[in-house]
Amino acid sequence: MDYFLTEEQKILQEIAYEVTRDYIRPVRAELDEAEEFPWEVLKVLAKTDLFGVCIPEEYGGLGGGIFENCLVVEQLARGCIGIATSFAASGLGAYPILLFGSHELKKKYLPEIASGKKLAAFALTEPGAGSDVSAIRTRAVRVGDEYIITGTKQWITNGGEADIYSVFAVTDPTKGPRGASCFVVEKGDPGFTFGKKEKKLGIRASATRELVFNECRIPKDRLIGREGMGFIIAMKTFDKSRPGIGALGLGLAQEALDIAVEYARKRVQFGKPIVSFQAIQHKIANMATKLEAARALIYSAARYLDTDPRDASKIAAMCKVFASDVAVEVALEAVQILGGYGYMRDYPTEKLLRDAKILQIYEGTNEIQRNIIGQELNKEYGRKKESLI
């Protein structure tokens, strides 16, 4: 389908796909097997300026929005969502600074992130605080001109590789969710170290690591926004980033569909290419239809979210939950179409299936996304004056 992209948007899409074709696909199996962080690919992406797609021009970026980011992420995900996640997570880490940081913080950090010279990361999750964001226990105490941060973060994407971290910590434990704040912490700050690097089912080219803060001292001007804004900053960030998770799903599902159809056209059984069998045709028809429906949702929603609408949380959650579910389903069907070959590492479909599962889990499980959608619908209908029953 034609989504009426501008020439600039088409160029972004083409550049991202060229990186996938020339630099990601040739190494994805190797990086996955070795669980190696994709520094060489990220250096290529830095040269393309794609790290700055969502960052304003005044801070060295390309001045795009959520939609442009989705276009780029989708194409990178066609190669490997482990590598694409490493790229996207830097943007996630930049969003708190971009949305709520002072001009000084933006001027200091955003140009480095936009250029790809330094990666960013988003540090919210803890051993006891996953879906329940309000349960974070990492503390930040103001002492003179510094904040002292103590605690542990878990499962942080780009952990240990990034130089710039948006870290959430409790500044006033008596206020519940309103007692959390957000800070910029730099790799190398005294008291900031890294724990174990996780071994994962999928997205093995991405680094997932524990962050340890042992009386980590940072200047007070590294506070993002004001004290007590942490929960708001996190939720507003997710409203911007969750469509990108949907876009990862689009790219993965497109790759799975392409491989499945190409294989079905070449694989001969009972004297015919298996694509001629109705059972296979129905599978690929369903895969293609659901993928196009997901793409239509992501593209239209991303454009809508760039207008900062009132119902951003609901729409962002819809993007994430629908496209990630489609990605898992399409990847599973691709494995089935390839049969025994699909289950083997000689073909990329088994990796696509392993990778797809994380899309239903990180940046808010799909169960949480459905909670958000349901709660927002309840509020919307509660505001309606006219009743139909």
GIVENFEN-V873456 format. One record per pair of residues at least 24 apart in sequence whose ideal C-beta (glycine too) atoms are under 8 Angstrom apart, sorted by the first residue. I is the first residue (numbers start at 1). GAP is how many residues later the second one is. D is the distance in Angstrom with one decimal. If there is no record, write none. Layout:
# GIVENFEN-V873456
i={I:I}
gap={GAP:GAP}
d={D:D}
This chain:
# GIVENFEN-V873456
i={1:1:1:3:3:5:9:9:9:12:12:12:12:12:12:12:13:13:13:13:15:15:16:16:16:16:16:16:16:16:17:17:19:19:19:19:19:19:19:20:20:20:20:21:23:24:24:24:24:25:25:28:28:28:28:28:28:28:29:29:29:31:31:31:31:31:32:32:32:32:32:33:33:35:35:35:35:36:37:37:37:37:37:38:38:38:38:38:39:41:42:42:42:42:42:43:45:45:45:46:46:46:47:49:49:49:50:50:51:51:51:51:51:51:51:52:52:52:52:53:54:54:54:54:54:55:55:55:55:55:56:56:59:59:59:59:59:60:60:60:60:61:61:62:65:65:66:66:66:66:66:66:67:67:67:67:69:69:69:69:70:70:70:70:70:70:70:70:71:73:73:73:73:74:74:74:74:74:74:75:76:77:77:77:77:77:77:77:78:78:78:78:79:79:80:80:80:81:81:81:81:81:81:81:81:81:82:82:82:82:82:82:83:83:84:84:85:85:85:85:85:86:86:86:86:86:86:86:88:88:88:89:89:89:89:89:89:89:89:90:90:90:90:90:90:91:91:91:92:92:92:92:92:92:92:92:93:93:93:93:93:93:93:93:93:94:94:94:95:95:95:95:95:96:96:96:96:96:96:96:97:97:97:99:99:99:99:100:100:100:100:100:100:101:101:101:102:104:105:105:105:105:109:109:112:112:113:118:118:118:119:119:119:119:119:120:120:120:120:120:120:121:121:121:121:121:121:121:121:121:122:122:122:122:122:123:123:123:123:123:123:123:123:123:124:124:124:125:125:125:125:126:126:126:126:127:127:131:131:131:131:133:133:133:134:134:134:134:136:136:136:136:137:138:138:138:138:138:139:139:139:139:140:140:140:140:140:141:142:142:145:145:146:146:146:146:147:147:147:147:147:147:147:148:148:148:148:149:149:149:149:149:149:149:149:149:150:150:150:150:151:152:152:152:152:152:153:153:153:154:155:155:155:155:156:156:156:156:157:157:157:157:158:158:159:159:159:159:159:159:159:160:160:160:160:161:162:163:165:166:167:167:168:168:168:169:169:170:171:171:171:172:172:175:177:178:178:179:180:180:180:180:181:181:181:181:181:181:181:181:182:182:182:182:182:182:182:183:183:183:183:184:184:184:185:185:185:185:186:189:189:189:190:190:191:191:191:192:200:201:201:201:202:202:202:202:202:202:203:203:235:238:238:238:238:239:239:239:239:240:240:241:241:242:242:242:242:242:242:242:243:243:243:243:243:243:243:245:245:245:245:245:245:245:246:246:246:246:246:246:246:246:246:247:247:247:248:248:248:249:249:249:249:249:249:249:250:250:250:250:250:250:252:252:252:252:252:252:252:253:253:253:253:253:253:253:253:253:253:254:255:255:256:256:256:256:256:256:256:256:257:257:257:257:257:257:259:259:259:259:259:259:260:260:260:260:260:260:260:263:263:263:263:264:267:274:280:283:283:283:284:284:286:287:287:287:287:290:290:290:291:291:293:293:294:294:294:294:297:297:298:311:311:313:313:314:314:314:314:317:317:317:317:317:317:318:318:320:320:320:320:320:321:321:321:321:323:324:324:324:324:325:325:327:327:328:328:328:328:328:331:331:332}
gap={291:294:295:292:296:66:58:59:62:38:41:50:52:56:59:60:58:59:61:62:33:35:32:34:55:56:57:58:59:60:58:61:25:26:29:31:56:57:60:55:56:58:59:58:56:52:55:56:59:54:55:51:52:54:55:177:320:323:316:319:322:49:51:52:173:174:48:50:172:173:319:171:312:164:165:169:170:169:49:124:168:169:170:42:44:45:48:167:122:42:41:44:45:74:77:73:31:42:71:69:70:71:69:65:66:67:37:66:36:39:40:62:63:64:65:61:62:63:64:38:37:40:41:44:186:39:43:55:58:59:42:54:47:48:51:52:55:50:51:54:55:49:53:52:237:241:174:177:178:236:239:240:232:235:236:239:174:175:178:233:173:174:176:177:180:228:229:232:176:171:174:175:178:173:174:176:177:180:224:176:175:170:171:172:173:174:175:178:173:174:176:177:172:176:125:271:275:121:122:167:170:171:274:275:277:278:120:121:122:123:124:273:122:123:164:167:72:118:121:163:273:33:71:72:75:119:120:121:153:156:160:30:31:32:33:68:69:73:117:26:29:30:31:68:72:29:150:153:28:29:30:65:145:149:152:271:26:27:28:29:65:69:71:72:73:26:70:72:27:71:142:145:146:26:70:86:128:137:138:141:69:87:127:134:137:138:141:82:124:125:129:133:136:83:123:124:119:117:79:116:117:119:55:75:51:52:51:44:45:46:39:42:43:44:45:38:42:43:44:45:46:35:36:37:38:40:41:43:44:45:34:35:43:44:115:30:33:36:42:43:44:45:62:88:29:44:110:28:29:30:31:25:26:27:28:25:27:233:234:236:237:44:98:101:42:43:46:97:32:33:34:44:33:29:30:31:32:75:30:31:32:34:29:30:31:41:43:30:29:78:74:75:71:72:73:74:36:70:71:72:73:75:76:43:67:68:69:34:36:42:43:64:66:67:68:69:63:64:65:66:62:43:58:59:60:61:57:58:60:56:43:53:55:207:52:53:54:55:49:50:51:205:48:49:35:38:48:49:50:51:52:34:37:47:49:46:25:24:46:58:44:46:62:65:66:44:61:60:56:57:59:55:56:53:54:50:53:49:48:50:51:54:42:43:44:45:46:47:48:49:41:42:43:47:48:51:52:35:39:40:41:34:38:40:28:31:33:37:32:27:28:29:26:27:24:25:26:24:158:153:156:157:149:152:153:154:155:156:152:155:78:75:78:125:126:66:73:74:77:65:76:75:122:74:75:77:78:121:122:127:55:58:59:62:73:76:77:74:75:78:79:114:117:118:48:51:52:55:73:74:76:77:78:51:55:76:76:79:111:45:74:75:77:78:107:110:41:44:45:48:73:77:75:78:79:100:103:104:107:34:37:38:41:70:73:74:77:78:103:37:93:97:31:71:74:75:77:78:93:96:27:30:31:34:73:77:75:79:88:89:90:93:24:27:73:74:77:78:89:74:75:78:84:73:71:63:57:50:53:54:49:53:47:42:43:46:47:36:39:40:35:39:29:33:28:29:32:33:25:26:25:65:69:59:63:58:59:62:63:47:52:53:55:56:59:51:55:39:43:44:46:49:45:48:49:52:36:32:35:36:42:35:41:29:32:25:28:29:31:32:24:25:24}
d={6.4:7.6:7.3:7.9:5.3:7.4:7.6:6.2:5.9:7.3:6.7:7.8:7.3:5.8:5.6:5.6:4.9:7.3:8.0:5.8:5.3:6.7:7.9:6.3:7.2:4.5:7.9:7.9:3.6:5.4:4.3:7.0:5.9:6.1:6.6:7.8:7.8:6.7:7.7:5.7:5.8:5.2:3.6:7.6:8.0:6.9:3.0:5.3:5.5:5.0:7.8:5.9:4.0:7.6:7.0:7.2:7.2:7.3:7.2:7.0:7.0:7.3:7.1:7.2:7.3:4.1:7.3:6.6:4.7:5.9:5.8:7.8:8.0:6.8:7.9:4.5:7.4:6.5:7.0:5.5:6.7:7.4:5.1:7.9:7.5:4.6:6.0:5.0:7.9:5.5:7.8:6.4:6.7:6.7:7.4:7.4:7.9:6.0:6.1:6.4:2.6:6.9:7.7:7.6:7.7:7.9:7.5:7.9:7.3:6.3:7.6:6.5:5.8:6.7:4.0:7.6:3.2:6.9:7.9:7.6:5.7:7.6:7.9:7.3:8.0:6.7:6.6:5.3:6.8:4.3:7.9:7.8:5.7:6.8:3.8:5.4:6.2:6.7:3.8:4.2:6.1:7.0:4.2:7.9:7.6:4.0:5.9:5.5:7.5:4.6:5.0:5.2:7.0:4.0:5.0:5.8:7.9:5.7:7.5:7.8:5.5:6.0:7.3:3.9:7.9:5.8:7.1:4.8:7.6:5.1:4.3:5.8:7.0:4.4:7.5:4.6:4.3:7.6:7.9:6.3:6.6:6.9:4.5:7.6:7.0:2.6:5.2:7.6:4.4:7.5:5.7:4.6:7.9:7.6:6.1:8.0:7.4:7.9:5.9:5.0:7.0:5.4:4.9:7.7:7.8:7.5:7.2:3.8:5.8:3.4:4.5:6.4:5.2:7.3:5.8:6.8:6.2:5.4:4.6:6.9:7.9:7.7:7.3:6.2:7.6:6.9:4.8:7.2:7.6:5.3:6.9:7.8:7.6:6.1:6.7:4.0:4.7:7.9:7.4:7.9:4.6:4.7:7.4:6.5:7.0:7.6:7.2:7.3:7.5:7.7:4.4:7.6:6.9:5.0:7.8:7.8:7.6:3.0:4.5:4.6:7.0:6.5:6.4:6.6:5.1:4.9:7.8:7.8:7.6:7.7:4.4:5.5:6.2:7.4:4.2:5.3:5.2:5.0:7.9:5.6:6.6:6.6:6.2:6.9:5.7:6.6:7.3:7.3:5.2:3.9:6.6:5.3:7.7:7.7:5.2:7.4:7.6:6.9:6.4:7.6:7.4:6.7:5.6:6.5:7.7:7.2:6.6:7.4:4.1:5.7:5.4:5.9:4.1:6.3:7.3:7.3:5.6:7.7:4.4:7.1:7.0:5.7:6.3:4.0:6.1:7.9:3.9:7.3:5.0:7.3:7.5:7.4:7.8:5.3:7.1:4.5:5.1:7.7:5.1:6.5:4.4:6.7:7.7:5.6:7.4:4.8:5.8:6.4:5.4:5.2:7.0:7.1:6.4:5.8:5.6:6.6:5.1:7.1:5.9:7.7:5.1:7.4:6.7:6.1:6.2:4.3:7.7:7.0:6.0:7.2:6.2:6.3:6.9:7.4:7.1:4.3:6.7:6.4:5.9:5.4:7.8:7.5:3.8:6.9:5.2:6.2:6.3:7.6:7.3:6.7:6.6:5.2:5.0:6.5:6.2:6.1:6.3:7.5:5.4:7.9:6.0:7.2:6.9:7.9:5.3:6.9:5.6:6.9:7.0:7.5:7.9:4.4:7.7:4.4:7.9:6.8:5.6:6.6:5.7:7.3:5.3:7.2:6.4:6.9:5.5:7.2:6.8:4.0:7.8:5.6:6.6:5.5:7.8:7.8:6.9:5.8:7.2:5.4:5.9:7.1:5.9:7.5:7.5:5.9:6.3:7.6:5.9:6.5:3.0:6.8:5.7:4.4:6.5:5.8:4.5:4.9:6.8:4.7:7.1:6.9:7.5:7.6:4.9:7.8:6.3:7.9:7.5:8.0:4.8:6.9:7.9:7.1:6.6:6.6:4.3:5.2:6.7:6.3:7.3:3.2:5.3:7.9:6.3:7.7:7.8:7.8:4.9:6.3:6.5:4.5:7.5:4.3:6.7:6.8:4.7:4.7:7.4:6.2:5.2:5.7:6.4:7.5:4.4:6.5:7.6:6.6:5.8:7.2:7.8:5.6:7.0:5.7:6.7:5.5:4.8:3.5:6.1:4.5:7.7:5.3:6.5:7.6:7.3:3.7:3.9:7.3:6.1:5.6:5.4:5.5:6.9:7.8:6.7:6.4:6.4:7.0:4.3:5.5:4.7:7.3:7.6:8.0:6.4:4.1:6.5:5.8:4.2:6.0:7.1:7.8:5.9:6.0:4.8:6.3:5.9:4.3:7.3:7.5:4.8:7.5:6.3:6.0:7.4:5.3:7.0:7.5:4.6:7.9:3.9:5.4:7.1:3.4:6.7:5.8:7.9:7.3:8.0:7.6:6.0:6.7:3.8:4.7:6.2:3.5:7.4:5.1:7.0:6.0:5.4:6.0:5.9:7.5:4.9:7.8:6.5:5.8:6.4:5.6:7.5:7.4:7.9:4.8:7.1:7.8:5.7:4.6:4.0:6.9:8.0:6.4:7.4:6.3:7.5:7.9:4.9:4.7:7.7:3.9:6.5:5.0:7.0:5.1:6.0:6.0:6.0:7.0:6.0:7.5:7.2:6.5:6.0:7.8:6.2:6.9:6.9:4.1:4.5:6.8:7.5:6.5:5.4:7.5:7.9:5.7:8.0:7.6:6.2:5.2:7.1:6.0:8.0:7.3:7.4:7.7:4.7:5.5:7.5:4.8:6.8:6.8:6.2:6.1:8.0:7.6:5.8:4.3:4.5:8.0:5.9:7.0:5.8:6.3:7.3:5.7:6.1:6.5:5.5:3.8:7.1:7.5:4.1:7.6:4.3:5.1:7.9:7.7:6.1:8.0:6.8:6.9:7.3:5.3:4.7:4.0:6.2:7.3:7.7:7.7:3.6:4.9:6.3:6.7:6.7:4.7:5.5:7.7:4.6:6.3:7.0:6.2:7.8:4.3:8.0}
